[in-house]
Amino acid sequence: MSTLGDIGKLLEQIPLWKRLKSIPGEVDELRTRLEKLENAIAERPALENCPICGAGNLKVKTVRDHPTFGAMGIQERTMQCDDPNCGHTEQRMHDPLGLTKK
């Protein structure tokens, strides 16, 4: 038994061994964090599908003041399909302050 105890004492002096002992706890912590992130993503609304190809999602590429209504805070967003085979783009008005809603 003393040989196993001696081996244990020797291993404790090796920095890599100390690090290896901490890995199971770190893996458990990372699993918990990953699960929380996956749940947060699942709760978010889905991206809008492309109206042209239906395979890609529309994503905001640029935002600028609307040429006519920009002084009132209205923005113009360029939306683009993220499917490389489609590439559809469209312009949309956006009211970040919600001033145009009743």
MODELLER restraints for C-alpha pairs under 7 A, 6 or more apart:
rsr = mdl.restraints
at = mdl.atoms
rsr.add(forms.Gaussian(group=physical.xy_distance, feature=features.Distance(at['CA:11:A'], at['CA:17:A']), mean=6.09, stdev=0.5))
rsr.add(forms.Gaussian(group=physical.xy_distance, feature=features.Distance(at['CA:12:A'], at['CA:18:A']), mean=6.33, stdev=0.5))
rsr.add(forms.Gaussian(group=physical.xy_distance, feature=features.Distance(at['CA:47:A'], at['CA:57:A']), mean=5.93, stdev=0.5))
rsr.add(forms.Gaussian(group=physical.xy_distance, feature=features.Distance(at['CA:47:A'], at['CA:58:A']), mean=6.95, stdev=0.5))
rsr.add(forms.Gaussian(group=physical.xy_distance, feature=features.Distance(at['CA:48:A'], at['CA:57:A']), mean=5.49, stdev=0.5))
rsr.add(forms.Gaussian(group=physical.xy_distance, feature=features.Distance(at['CA:48:A'], at['CA:58:A']), mean=5.69, stdev=0.5))
rsr.add(forms.Gaussian(group=physical.xy_distance, feature=features.Distance(at['CA:49:A'], at['CA:55:A']), mean=6.81, stdev=0.5))
rsr.add(forms.Gaussian(group=physical.xy_distance, feature=features.Distance(at['CA:49:A'], at['CA:56:A']), mean=5.86, stdev=0.5))
rsr.add(forms.Gaussian(group=physical.xy_distance, feature=features.Distance(at['CA:49:A'], at['CA:57:A']), mean=4.41, stdev=0.5))
rsr.add(forms.Gaussian(group=physical.xy_distance, feature=features.Distance(at['CA:49:A'], at['CA:58:A']), mean=6.06, stdev=0.5))
rsr.add(forms.Gaussian(group=physical.xy_distance, feature=features.Distance(at['CA:50:A'], at['CA:56:A']), mean=5.44, stdev=0.5))
rsr.add(forms.Gaussian(group=physical.xy_distance, feature=features.Distance(at['CA:50:A'], at['CA:57:A']), mean=5.20, stdev=0.5))
rsr.add(forms.Gaussian(group=physical.xy_distance, feature=features.Distance(at['CA:50:A'], at['CA:58:A']), mean=5.55, stdev=0.5))
rsr.add(forms.Gaussian(group=physical.xy_distance, feature=features.Distance(at['CA:50:A'], at['CA:81:A']), mean=5.90, stdev=0.5))
rsr.add(forms.Gaussian(group=physical.xy_distance, feature=features.Distance(at['CA:53:A'], at['CA:86:A']), mean=6.48, stdev=0.5))
rsr.add(forms.Gaussian(group=physical.xy_distance, feature=features.Distance(at['CA:55:A'], at['CA:83:A']), mean=6.88, stdev=0.5))
rsr.add(forms.Gaussian(group=physical.xy_distance, feature=features.Distance(at['CA:56:A'], at['CA:81:A']), mean=5.58, stdev=0.5))
rsr.add(forms.Gaussian(group=physical.xy_distance, feature=features.Distance(at['CA:56:A'], at['CA:82:A']), mean=5.38, stdev=0.5))
rsr.add(forms.Gaussian(group=physical.xy_distance, feature=features.Distance(at['CA:56:A'], at['CA:83:A']), mean=4.62, stdev=0.5))
rsr.add(forms.Gaussian(group=physical.xy_distance, feature=features.Distance(at['CA:57:A'], at['CA:81:A']), mean=5.36, stdev=0.5))
rsr.add(forms.Gaussian(group=physical.xy_distance, feature=features.Distance(at['CA:57:A'], at['CA:82:A']), mean=5.63, stdev=0.5))
rsr.add(forms.Gaussian(group=physical.xy_distance, feature=features.Distance(at['CA:58:A'], at['CA:79:A']), mean=5.76, stdev=0.5))
rsr.add(forms.Gaussian(group=physical.xy_distance, feature=features.Distance(at['CA:58:A'], at['CA:80:A']), mean=5.19, stdev=0.5))
rsr.add(forms.Gaussian(group=physical.xy_distance, feature=features.Distance(at['CA:58:A'], at['CA:81:A']), mean=4.47, stdev=0.5))
rsr.add(forms.Gaussian(group=physical.xy_distance, feature=features.Distance(at['CA:58:A'], at['CA:82:A']), mean=6.33, stdev=0.5))
rsr.add(forms.Gaussian(group=physical.xy_distance, feature=features.Distance(at['CA:59:A'], at['CA:79:A']), mean=5.30, stdev=0.5))
rsr.add(forms.Gaussian(group=physical.xy_distance, feature=features.Distance(at['CA:59:A'], at['CA:80:A']), mean=5.41, stdev=0.5))
rsr.add(forms.Gaussian(group=physical.xy_distance, feature=features.Distance(at['CA:59:A'], at['CA:81:A']), mean=6.36, stdev=0.5))
rsr.add(forms.Gaussian(group=physical.xy_distance, feature=features.Distance(at['CA:59:A'], at['CA:82:A']), mean=6.84, stdev=0.5))
rsr.add(forms.Gaussian(group=physical.xy_distance, feature=features.Distance(at['CA:60:A'], at['CA:77:A']), mean=6.46, stdev=0.5))
rsr.add(forms.Gaussian(group=physical.xy_distance, feature=features.Distance(at['CA:60:A'], at['CA:78:A']), mean=5.85, stdev=0.5))
rsr.add(forms.Gaussian(group=physical.xy_distance, feature=features.Distance(at['CA:60:A'], at['CA:79:A']), mean=4.56, stdev=0.5))
rsr.add(forms.Gaussian(group=physical.xy_distance, feature=features.Distance(at['CA:60:A'], at['CA:80:A']), mean=6.45, stdev=0.5))
rsr.add(forms.Gaussian(group=physical.xy_distance, feature=features.Distance(at['CA:61:A'], at['CA:78:A']), mean=5.53, stdev=0.5))
rsr.add(forms.Gaussian(group=physical.xy_distance, feature=features.Distance(at['CA:61:A'], at['CA:79:A']), mean=5.73, stdev=0.5))
rsr.add(forms.Gaussian(group=physical.xy_distance, feature=features.Distance(at['CA:61:A'], at['CA:80:A']), mean=6.36, stdev=0.5))
rsr.add(forms.Gaussian(group=physical.xy_distance, feature=features.Distance(at['CA:62:A'], at['CA:77:A']), mean=5.69, stdev=0.5))
rsr.add(forms.Gaussian(group=physical.xy_distance, feature=features.Distance(at['CA:62:A'], at['CA:78:A']), mean=5.15, stdev=0.5))
rsr.add(forms.Gaussian(group=physical.xy_distance, feature=features.Distance(at['CA:63:A'], at['CA:75:A']), mean=6.58, stdev=0.5))
rsr.add(forms.Gaussian(group=physical.xy_distance, feature=features.Distance(at['CA:63:A'], at['CA:76:A']), mean=5.79, stdev=0.5))
rsr.add(forms.Gaussian(group=physical.xy_distance, feature=features.Distance(at['CA:63:A'], at['CA:77:A']), mean=4.53, stdev=0.5))
rsr.add(forms.Gaussian(group=physical.xy_distance, feature=features.Distance(at['CA:63:A'], at['CA:78:A']), mean=6.48, stdev=0.5))
rsr.add(forms.Gaussian(group=physical.xy_distance, feature=features.Distance(at['CA:64:A'], at['CA:75:A']), mean=5.59, stdev=0.5))
rsr.add(forms.Gaussian(group=physical.xy_distance, feature=features.Distance(at['CA:64:A'], at['CA:76:A']), mean=5.40, stdev=0.5))
rsr.add(forms.Gaussian(group=physical.xy_distance, feature=features.Distance(at['CA:64:A'], at['CA:77:A']), mean=6.57, stdev=0.5))
rsr.add(forms.Gaussian(group=physical.xy_distance, feature=features.Distance(at['CA:65:A'], at['CA:74:A']), mean=6.28, stdev=0.5))
rsr.add(forms.Gaussian(group=physical.xy_distance, feature=features.Distance(at['CA:65:A'], at['CA:75:A']), mean=4.45, stdev=0.5))
rsr.add(forms.Gaussian(group=physical.xy_distance, feature=features.Distance(at['CA:65:A'], at['CA:76:A']), mean=5.84, stdev=0.5))
rsr.add(forms.Gaussian(group=physical.xy_distance, feature=features.Distance(at['CA:66:A'], at['CA:74:A']), mean=5.69, stdev=0.5))
rsr.add(forms.Gaussian(group=physical.xy_distance, feature=features.Distance(at['CA:66:A'], at['CA:75:A']), mean=4.67, stdev=0.5))
rsr.add(forms.Gaussian(group=physical.xy_distance, feature=features.Distance(at['CA:66:A'], at['CA:76:A']), mean=4.77, stdev=0.5))
rsr.add(forms.Gaussian(group=physical.xy_distance, feature=features.Distance(at['CA:73:A'], at['CA:95:A']), mean=6.85, stdev=0.5))
rsr.add(forms.Gaussian(group=physical.xy_distance, feature=features.Distance(at['CA:74:A'], at['CA:93:A']), mean=6.85, stdev=0.5))
rsr.add(forms.Gaussian(group=physical.xy_distance, feature=features.Distance(at['CA:74:A'], at['CA:94:A']), mean=5.83, stdev=0.5))
rsr.add(forms.Gaussian(group=physical.xy_distance, feature=features.Distance(at['CA:74:A'], at['CA:95:A']), mean=4.87, stdev=0.5))
rsr.add(forms.Gaussian(group=physical.xy_distance, feature=features.Distance(at['CA:75:A'], at['CA:93:A']), mean=5.74, stdev=0.5))
rsr.add(forms.Gaussian(group=physical.xy_distance, feature=features.Distance(at['CA:75:A'], at['CA:94:A']), mean=4.99, stdev=0.5))
rsr.add(forms.Gaussian(group=physical.xy_distance, feature=features.Distance(at['CA:75:A'], at['CA:95:A']), mean=6.23, stdev=0.5))
rsr.add(forms.Gaussian(group=physical.xy_distance, feature=features.Distance(at['CA:76:A'], at['CA:91:A']), mean=6.51, stdev=0.5))
rsr.add(forms.Gaussian(group=physical.xy_distance, feature=features.Distance(at['CA:76:A'], at['CA:92:A']), mean=5.54, stdev=0.5))
rsr.add(forms.Gaussian(group=physical.xy_distance, feature=features.Distance(at['CA:76:A'], at['CA:93:A']), mean=4.65, stdev=0.5))
rsr.add(forms.Gaussian(group=physical.xy_distance, feature=features.Distance(at['CA:76:A'], at['CA:94:A']), mean=5.98, stdev=0.5))
rsr.add(forms.Gaussian(group=physical.xy_distance, feature=features.Distance(at['CA:77:A'], at['CA:91:A']), mean=5.64, stdev=0.5))
rsr.add(forms.Gaussian(group=physical.xy_distance, feature=features.Distance(at['CA:77:A'], at['CA:92:A']), mean=5.17, stdev=0.5))
rsr.add(forms.Gaussian(group=physical.xy_distance, feature=features.Distance(at['CA:77:A'], at['CA:93:A']), mean=6.29, stdev=0.5))
rsr.add(forms.Gaussian(group=physical.xy_distance, feature=features.Distance(at['CA:77:A'], at['CA:94:A']), mean=6.82, stdev=0.5))
rsr.add(forms.Gaussian(group=physical.xy_distance, feature=features.Distance(at['CA:78:A'], at['CA:89:A']), mean=6.72, stdev=0.5))
rsr.add(forms.Gaussian(group=physical.xy_distance, feature=features.Distance(at['CA:78:A'], at['CA:90:A']), mean=5.73, stdev=0.5))
rsr.add(forms.Gaussian(group=physical.xy_distance, feature=features.Distance(at['CA:78:A'], at['CA:91:A']), mean=4.67, stdev=0.5))
rsr.add(forms.Gaussian(group=physical.xy_distance, feature=features.Distance(at['CA:78:A'], at['CA:92:A']), mean=6.46, stdev=0.5))
rsr.add(forms.Gaussian(group=physical.xy_distance, feature=features.Distance(at['CA:79:A'], at['CA:89:A']), mean=5.43, stdev=0.5))
rsr.add(forms.Gaussian(group=physical.xy_distance, feature=features.Distance(at['CA:79:A'], at['CA:90:A']), mean=5.29, stdev=0.5))
rsr.add(forms.Gaussian(group=physical.xy_distance, feature=features.Distance(at['CA:79:A'], at['CA:91:A']), mean=6.21, stdev=0.5))
rsr.add(forms.Gaussian(group=physical.xy_distance, feature=features.Distance(at['CA:80:A'], at['CA:87:A']), mean=6.36, stdev=0.5))
rsr.add(forms.Gaussian(group=physical.xy_distance, feature=features.Distance(at['CA:80:A'], at['CA:88:A']), mean=5.66, stdev=0.5))
rsr.add(forms.Gaussian(group=physical.xy_distance, feature=features.Distance(at['CA:80:A'], at['CA:89:A']), mean=4.29, stdev=0.5))
rsr.add(forms.Gaussian(group=physical.xy_distance, feature=features.Distance(at['CA:80:A'], at['CA:90:A']), mean=6.64, stdev=0.5))
rsr.add(forms.Gaussian(group=physical.xy_distance, feature=features.Distance(at['CA:81:A'], at['CA:87:A']), mean=5.23, stdev=0.5))
rsr.add(forms.Gaussian(group=physical.xy_distance, feature=features.Distance(at['CA:81:A'], at['CA:88:A']), mean=5.28, stdev=0.5))
rsr.add(forms.Gaussian(group=physical.xy_distance, feature=features.Distance(at['CA:81:A'], at['CA:89:A']), mean=6.44, stdev=0.5))
